[in-house]
Amino acid sequence: MLLRGTKRFTYQQIRDRLDKLKAELTISGDTPDSDGQAQPPKPDAVVLQFQTKREHLPALLDLIAEILQQPSF
């Protein structure tokens, strides 16, 4: 849901930015248990998983902050 867009960026612009940063990003409210199965969402928890090259980390963290602080919904 959080990757639908922000007040400044559309979903496609976010996807394009992630491609440019050679990054993968998953944001969810589900937390996997020890056997990898998703547990029910916790209303006060957000799980972020990301991967990128070291040189792209500052830009990716800026994008993540935008997504979390300025969602379009």
Secondary structure, DSSP 8 states (H G I E B T S, - for coil): -GGGBBSS-BHHHHHHHHHHTT-EEEEES--B-TTS-B----TT--EEEEE--GGGHHHHHHHHHHHHHSB--
